[in-house]
Amino acid sequence: MRTPNGGVRQHAQVTRISSANYSGMTIQRILIGLDLSDVSIAAAKWASQSFAPDAEVTLAHVIELPGRPRFASDKLPPADAIEGAAREYAESRLREIASFLTPGVTGREVRVGKPAEVIPELAREEGADLVVIGPHDDRPRPSKFLGTTAERIVRTSPVPVLVAGSPGAGSPHTFLVPIDDADITSTLLAWTRDLAARFDADVTLLHVMSNAVYSHVASMSYATSRSESEAQKEIDKELAQAGVHWLEELARTGIERERVSAAVTYGKAGDAALEMANAIVADLIILGRRGSGLVAPALLGSTVGTVLHGARCPVLVIAETARTASA
């Protein structure tokens, strides 16, 4: 629901997640993809020191060789010379970056190819539990359906991907987790459970109704109400009850009802997630992905781009096939 000033009205019941019987979450291996920019280095530093400080780390850089226009081919250095220079520079920078990260940096990889293809494949080779990359660049996309390298990696990675843009000074302590019906028993909430216990974090679960569903609820309320204010109260009641429903369903996931709040709103999933993240000052957004799309809750095409391009904090995307963090 939207307040008069345009904000999102939360319908929430606050509970707590107990960590008394928690045995500890481990992410044993992480692969950090670096384009050698300052933002990607900041992402690597935060992920290795604050998010998974006990993990073994492999740093990776992918050289994407530029095309060689036919008319200028005789004016350019040979392809192997360009690759050799790029490789030498990348290896030097990775050594330098490794020197001020955690002692857990155990490997450095320089590959040639397309980053969106090489990084997921390298994650498989390394047996990584998590891929870390920096945020998307700020160049405008020629089409909303054309994703950045970060989006492509998120969509194809065999393991969870942490897009570590604008990280805070330390570990994350306020999570936003958009969910839908299918996520109630999913890997998404298993990871949320483990990470919340590890970081002692507050968790807001967000369910976003489509405008069509909300319009149906609203029309039913207006049809049976004597006034607009009465109809609005009925809508608020319906959404509040939906929030309680999500909390009750948590019992199936192993998350004890402590330190969790539930919110139900309506609109476009990506926009609603960003608005809620800003409202609660989230320092980590956790999203679930099934197949080739992002479910938050059900807008497969544009939601991933909306969240990744608009988030003011790191975004962790969990593939439904991913194993739990404590496995």
C-alpha positions, 0 to 999 in steps of 0.5 A, a space after each residue: 500500500 502506498 502512503 500519501 507521500 508515495 512510500 510503501 506501507 508495510 503490513 508486518 508482524 515482527 518476530 525473531 530468529 533464534 541462533 541458540 542451536 545454530 552450528 555455523 554457516 560456512 562458505 568454503 570457496 568463493 570466486 571473485 571476478 574482477 574487471 580491475 576497476 575500483 568498484 570491483 576491487 571494493 567488492 572483492 575487499 568487502 566480500 573476502 573480509 566481511 561477507 566470507 572471511 574464512 573462505 578460500 578465494 580465487 581471483 579471476 580476470 577475463 580478457 575480452 579481446 577487441 574486434 579487429 576491423 578488417 580495414 585496419 588489421 594491418 595497422 594493429 599489433 598481432 592478436 597474440 601481442 595484444 593478448 600477451 600485453 593484456 595478460 601480463 598487466 592483469 596478472 600483475 594487478 591480481 598479484 597486487 590486489 591479492 596482497 592487500 586482501 585476506 590470506 585466504 587468496 589461494 588462486 589467481 586466474 586470467 582467462 580469455 573470452 567473454 566474462 559472462 561465459 567464462 566466470 560461470 564455467 570457472 565457478 564449476 571448475 573451482 567448485 566455488 560455493 559463491 561467485 562475487 562480482 562488482 556492480 554493473 557499469 553506468 553505461 545506458 543499455 540500448 534495450 531494457 531486454 539487453 542485460 549487462 555482464 553482471 546480469 548475464 552471470 547472475 542468470 547463468 551461474 551454477 552457484 549463488 552470485 553476490 553483486 557487491 555494489 556499494 557495500 557497507 563498512 562491515 557485515 550485513 545486518 539488515 536483509 530484504 528478501 522478496 518471496 513468492 509461494 514457490 519460495 516458501 520451501 526453497 533454497 532461497 530461504 535456506 540461505 536466508 536462514 543460514 546468513 541471518 544466523 551468521 550475521 545476526 541479521 534482521 530480515 524483512 520478507 516482501 511479497 509483491 502482488 501484481 497490480 492486477 491481483 491488487 485491483 481485484 482485491 480492491 474492487 471486491 472491497 469497494 463493492 461490499 463497503 459503504 465508504 471509501 475509508 471502510 474499503 481502504 481499511 478492508 484492503 489493509 486488513 487483507 494485506 496484513 493477513 497475507 503478511 501473517 500467512 508468510 510468517 506462519 509458512 516459515 515454520 516449514 523452512 526451519 527459520 524460527 520466528 524471531 528477527 523476521 518481519 513480513 510485508 505485503 505490497 503491490 506493483 512492479 516487483 523490482 520497483 517495490 523491492 527497491 522502494 522497500 530496501 530503501 525504506 528499511 535501509 537494507 544492506 543486503 537484498 537476497 533474491 531467488 532465481 529459477 531457470 533463466 529468470 529471477 523470481 521476485 516474485 514472478 516478473 522474469 524479464 525486467 526484475 533482475 535488471 531493475 534490482 541490480 541497476 537500482 540497488 544501493 547495497 549488495 544483491 545476492 542471487 540464489 539459484 533454486 538448484 544451489 545447495 544450502 550455504 551450510 551444506 
